[in-house]
């Protein structure tokens, strides 16, 4: 059966972490590397498109480019969804500092200099027959977003219902349904990003009359109320603006956080104007049972089943993925990644891995148009070379598993920047604040020699 998304079949996608890929500072402290901008930027990235193209990649996935909080080098702490952050556009030498004003009803229609840099980037990709995927962050913004600042200080704010404020019946309780250690448990499965404050500052203040729902209980990441039509409209208009620049696909961050219905309300409206743009969700529910209050995309019962990834719970993950069919057009294929992980860790043989992967894809036989974006590492986990313990043969086998076509499905794949250069890290990102900087090291092109495998496949 043909689909409007057939164009993405067989796509080879290169994931770029904007701040760390091209144009970044070459001298920095470890503290800066952990949690500050290094000023990698889109203008510099444009000069590296031929490098990416030379490895036969035909699509670039950009980490979020929204206007972010001062230390939001990763892009996931939005302060304004309507514009590109000048730091992501220009790096240190900012030519246009305009970051817009979200209170202005016409803000989304204003084009800043940074917006135009993104527009030029998309045009340059298309000239090379390369497509672009943006990163959409609908579940939460940052605490300094002007709408949340207004809503938190004023119970009568017009933005109060843009967030989830709840009468604090847990006043004076110690844990407020949130445990830093349960969060670390989640990190040990798949790392998210720590914000710029420490763990004590991030916990919800139980002594306030009202508390707000936040990403996994971290109060500096207030959860957006996507059941509110005004919130939906705001995010729809922002996303449409960038799609009109020619962006071809959208990755949906933390898609298990909002309800399926809320996501569908947004994607279906955008599809009316952009029917060929697929929305590919990050459904990563492992270790989240203690934070079920903030997870609206599935039940606590399902989250309890998904305590950690193994051959049985990955079947449950596939079932969960399929509940998003119709709201999302596909998902990042974490089941695939975890099967490869079980192989590189020696828990299953290569033959068993192939069998498990094929059975995994067969579970989608009745949903053949549902996109499964294969991946083996990203900005939120240890790099594949590290997980292979520097074993080059094992690394090559993992890459071949990624590039293999299963059951003639022609699923797209994504490679994280630097993998072609065997980029590695000294130790795991897990178990410490800001540890994820280890898998987000700056790219150095003077060193990169391009693994022949990527040029030939």
TIBA-303583 format. One record per residue (C-alpha): x, y negated, z negated; residue in one letter. Coordinates in steps of 0.2 Angstrom, whole numbers, padded with zeros to 4 digits, always signed. Each point is the difference from the previous one (the first is absolute). Last residue first. Layout:
// TIBA-303583
XYZA
...
// end
This chain:
// TIBA-303583
+0134-0011-0008X
+0017-0003+0008X
+0004-0017-0008X
-0006+0006-0017X
+0010+0016+0000X
+0016-0010+0004X
+0000-0007-0017X
+0002-0019+0002X
+0017-0008-0003X
-0004-0012-0014X
+0014-0007-0009X
+0001-0017+0008X
-0019+0000-0001X
-0001-0001-0018X
-0018+0003-0007X
-0003-0007-0018X
-0004+0013-0013X
-0018+0004-0003X
+0001+0018-0006X
+0011-0005-0015X
-0011-0016-0003X
-0014+0013-0006X
+0008+0000-0017X
-0009-0017-0004X
-0004+0007-0017X
+0007+0017-0004X
-0005+0018+0001X
+0000+0003+0019X
+0011-0008+0013X
+0012+0015+0000X
+0019-0002+0001X
+0014-0006+0011X
-0011-0004+0015X
+0000+0006+0019X
-0001-0007+0017X
+0004+0014+0013X
+0001-0013+0013X
-0016+0005+0009X
-0008+0000-0017X
+0004-0018-0001X
-0017-0007+0003X
-0014+0013-0005X
-0006+0011+0014X
-0018+0002+0004X
-0009+0014+0010X
-0015+0000+0011X
-0010+0017+0001X
+0001+0008+0017X
-0013+0013-0005X
+0007+0014+0011X
-0001+0012-0015X
+0014-0009-0008X
+0012-0011+0009X
+0018+0000-0008X
+0008-0017-0003X
-0003+0001-0019X
+0006+0018-0001X
+0015-0005+0010X
+0004-0014-0012X
-0001+0012-0015X
+0011+0013+0009X
+0013-0014+0004X
+0000-0005-0019X
+0003+0018-0005X
+0015+0002+0012X
+0007-0016-0007X
-0001+0005-0018X
+0002-0017-0009X
-0011+0006-0014X
-0015+0002+0012X
-0010-0011-0011X
+0013-0013+0002X
+0000+0001+0019X
-0019-0001-0001X
+0000-0016-0009X
-0007-0001-0017X
-0018-0006+0000X
-0010-0016+0002X
+0008-0009+0014X
-0003+0015+0011X
+0004+0019+0002X
-0005+0015+0010X
-0014-0006+0011X
-0014+0007+0011X
-0014-0012+0004X
-0016+0011+0000X
-0013-0009+0011X
-0018+0007-0001X
-0005+0004+0018X
+0001+0018-0003X
-0012+0000-0014X
-0008+0017+0000X
+0018+0008+0002X
+0006-0010-0014X
+0003+0014-0012X
+0010+0008+0014X
+0013-0014-0002X
+0004+0007-0018X
+0000+0018+0006X
+0014-0005+0013X
+0010-0009-0014X
-0002+0014-0012X
+0007+0012+0013X
+0014-0011+0005X
+0005-0002-0018X
-0001+0019-0003X
+0012+0003+0015X
+0012-0014-0007X
+0000+0009-0017X
-0009-0007-0015X
+0006-0007-0016X
+0017-0004+0007X
-0001-0019-0004X
+0001-0003+0019X
-0015+0011+0003X
-0011-0006-0014X
+0003-0018+0006X
-0005+0005+0018X
-0016+0006-0007X
-0001-0017-0010X
+0002-0010+0016X
-0013+0009+0009X
-0013-0002-0014X
+0005-0018+0000X
-0007-0003+0017X
-0003-0018+0001X
-0018-0001+0004X
-0012-0001+0014X
-0014-0011+0008X
-0006-0006-0017X
-0018-0003-0006X
-0007+0013+0012X
+0011+0014-0007X
+0004-0005-0018X
-0007+0016-0007X
+0012+0009+0011X
+0015-0006-0010X
-0008+0007-0016X
-0001+0018+0008X
+0018-0002+0006X
+0005-0005-0017X
-0009+0015-0008X
+0010+0012+0012X
+0016-0009-0006X
-0005+0005-0018X
+0002+0018+0005X
+0017-0001+0008X
+0007-0011-0013X
-0001-0019-0003X
-0004-0006-0018X
-0015-0004-0011X
-0012+0001+0014X
-0013+0010-0008X
-0003-0014-0013X
-0002-0012+0014X
-0014+0010+0008X
-0009+0000-0017X
+0003-0019-0002X
-0009-0002+0016X
+0006-0008+0016X
+0003-0017+0009X
-0004-0010-0015X
+0017+0002-0009X
+0001-0014-0013X
-0010+0009-0014X
+0009+0016+0005X
+0016-0006-0008X
+0004+0015-0010X
-0004+0011+0015X
+0013-0008+0011X
+0014+0012+0000X
-0002+0005+0019X
-0013-0011+0009X
+0010-0006+0016X
-0012-0005+0014X
+0009-0013+0010X
-0012-0004+0014X
+0002-0001+0019X
-0012-0013+0008X
+0000+0002+0018X
-0002-0015+0012X
-0009+0006+0016X
-0017-0007-0005X
+0007-0018-0004X
-0015-0012+0000X
-0013+0012-0007X
+0014+0010-0008X
+0003-0014-0012X
-0018+0002-0007X
+0002+0018-0001X
+0017-0001-0009X
-0007-0012-0014X
-0016+0009-0004X
+0009+0016+0001X
+0013-0005-0013X
-0014-0005-0012X
-0010+0017+0003X
+0016+0010-0003X
+0002-0008-0017X
+0015-0010-0003X
+0016+0007-0008X
+0002+0015+0012X
+0006-0011+0014X
+0016-0005-0010X
+0006-0010+0015X
-0009+0001+0017X
+0011+0002+0015X
-0007-0010+0015X
+0003+0003+0018X
+0002-0010+0017X
+0005-0018-0005X
-0004-0011+0014X
+0000-0017-0008X
-0018+0002-0001X
+0003+0014-0012X
+0008-0013-0011X
-0015-0011-0001X
-0011+0015-0001X
+0008+0006-0016X
-0002-0017-0008X
-0018-0001+0005X
-0004+0018-0006X
+0009-0004-0017X
-0011-0015-0003X
-0016+0008+0006X
+0003+0015-0012X
+0003-0012-0014X
-0016-0010+0004X
-0010+0017+0002X
+0005+0005-0018X
+0001+0019-0001X
+0019-0003+0003X
+0002-0006-0017X
+0019-0004+0000X
+0011+0009-0013X
+0011-0012-0010X
+0019+0004+0002X
+0009-0010-0014X
-0011+0010-0012X
+0008+0017+0004X
-0014+0012-0005X
+0003+0012+0015X
-0003-0015+0012X
-0011-0011-0011X
-0017+0000-0008X
-0003-0016-0010X
-0002-0003-0018X
-0012-0011-0009X
+0000-0006-0018X
+0019+0001-0001X
+0008+0009-0013X
+0003+0016+0011X
+0013-0009+0011X
+0002+0011+0015X
+0017+0007+0001X
+0012-0009+0012X
+0009-0011-0012X
+0005+0016-0010X
+0006+0008+0016X
+0012-0014+0005X
-0005-0013+0013X
+0006-0001+0018X
-0012+0014+0006X
+0005+0018+0001X
-0003+0008+0017X
-0008+0017+0003X
+0010+0016-0002X
-0007+0017+0005X
-0001+0015-0011X
+0012-0006-0014X
-0008-0017+0002X
-0017+0008-0005X
+0008+0007-0016X
+0008-0017-0003X
-0018-0007+0001X
-0005+0013-0013X
+0014-0006-0011X
-0005-0018+0001X
-0017+0005-0006X
-0016-0008+0004X
-0018+0003-0006X
+0002-0015-0011X
+0014+0008-0009X
+0001-0008-0017X
-0018-0004-0003X
-0002-0018-0008X
-0014-0004+0012X
-0006+0015+0010X
-0018-0007+0003X
+0008-0014+0010X
-0015-0006+0010X
+0006+0004+0018X
+0007-0012+0013X
+0001+0009+0017X
+0006-0012+0013X
-0008-0010+0014X
-0015-0002-0012X
+0009-0014-0009X
+0004-0009+0016X
-0014-0013-0001X
+0007-0004-0018X
-0013+0000-0014X
+0011+0011-0011X
+0014-0013+0003X
+0019+0004-0005X
+0001+0017+0009X
-0010-0005+0015X
+0010-0015+0004X
+0017+0009-0001X
-0008+0015+0009X
-0005-0011+0015X
+0017-0009+0000X
+0010+0016+0002X
+0012-0001-0015X
-0006+0017-0007X
+0005+0009+0016X
-0012+0008+0012X
-0009+0017-0001X
-0009+0014+0010X
+0000-0008+0017X
+0019+0001+0005X
+0001+0001+0019X
+0017+0005+0007X
+0002-0004+0019X
+0003+0012+0014X
+0009-0006+0016X
+0001+0007+0018X
+0015+0002+0011X
-0001-0001+0019X
+0015-0011-0001X
-0009-0016+0005X
-0013+0006-0013X
+0013-0001-0014X
+0005-0018+0005X
-0018-0006+0000X
-0002+0008-0017X
+0015-0010-0007X
-0006-0016+0008X
-0016+0002-0010X
+0010+0003-0015X
+0010-0016+0002X
-0016-0009+0004X
-0007+0004-0017X
+0016-0006-0008X
-0002-0017+0008X
-0017-0001-0007X
-0016+0003+0010X
-0016-0006-0008X
-0016+0010+0003X
+0002+0010-0016X
+0001-0017-0010X
-0017-0006+0007X
-0009+0003-0016X
+0014-0009-0010X
+0002+0009-0017X
+0012+0012+0008X
+0012-0015+0003X
+0014+0003+0012X
+0018+0006-0002X
+0008-0014+0009X
+0019+0001-0002X
+0004-0002+0019X
+0018+0002+0005X
+0006+0011-0014X
+0019+0004+0000X
+0000+0013-0013X
-0010+0013+0010X
-0010-0007+0014X
-0016+0011+0002X
+0000+0010-0016X
+0005-0015-0010X
-0013-0011+0008X
-0013+0012-0007X
-0013+0004+0014X
-0017-0007-0002X
-0018+0003-0005X
+0002+0013-0013X
+0006-0013-0013X
+0009+0004-0017X
+0003+0018+0005X
+0011+0012-0011X
+0003+0014+0013X
+0013-0009+0010X
+0016+0010-0005X
+0010-0016-0004X
-0014-0005-0013X
+0011-0010-0011X
-0007-0017+0002X
-0018+0007+0003X
-0005+0004+0018X
-0007-0008+0015X
-0004+0015+0011X
+0013+0010+0010X
-0004+0017-0006X
+0012+0014+0006X
+0002+0001+0019X
-0003+0016+0010X
+0008-0001+0017X
-0006+0010+0015X
+0008+0009+0015X
+0015+0008-0008X
+0012+0007+0013X
+0016-0002-0010X
+0005-0014+0012X
-0017-0009-0004X
+0006-0003-0018X
+0016-0008+0006X
-0009-0010+0014X
-0011-0007-0014X
+0015-0006-0010X
-0001-0018+0005X
-0018-0001-0005X
+0005+0006-0017X
+0010-0016-0003X
-0016-0011+0003X
-0010+0012-0010X
+0011-0002-0016X
+0012+0007-0012X
+0001-0013-0014X
+0008+0010-0014X
-0016-0003-0010X
+0001+0005-0018X
-0004+0015-0011X
+0014+0014-0001X
+0012-0007+0013X
+0001-0017-0009X
+0004+0009-0016X
+0013+0011+0009X
+0008-0016+0005X
+0001-0007+0018X
+0011-0003+0015X
-0006+0005+0017X
-0016-0010+0000X
-0013+0006+0011X
-0002-0003+0019X
-0006+0017+0004X
-0008+0015-0009X
-0002-0004-0019X
-0013-0013-0001X
-0010+0007+0014X
-0001+0018-0006X
-0001+0007+0018X
-0009+0017+0004X
+0004+0007+0017X
-0015+0009+0008X
+0001+0013+0013X
-0017+0002+0008X
-0005+0018+0006X
-0019-0005-0001X
-0002-0019-0003X
-0008-0003+0017X
-0014+0013-0004X
-0007-0013-0012X
-0016-0003+0010X
-0003+0018-0002X
-0002+0014+0013X
-0007+0017-0005X
// end
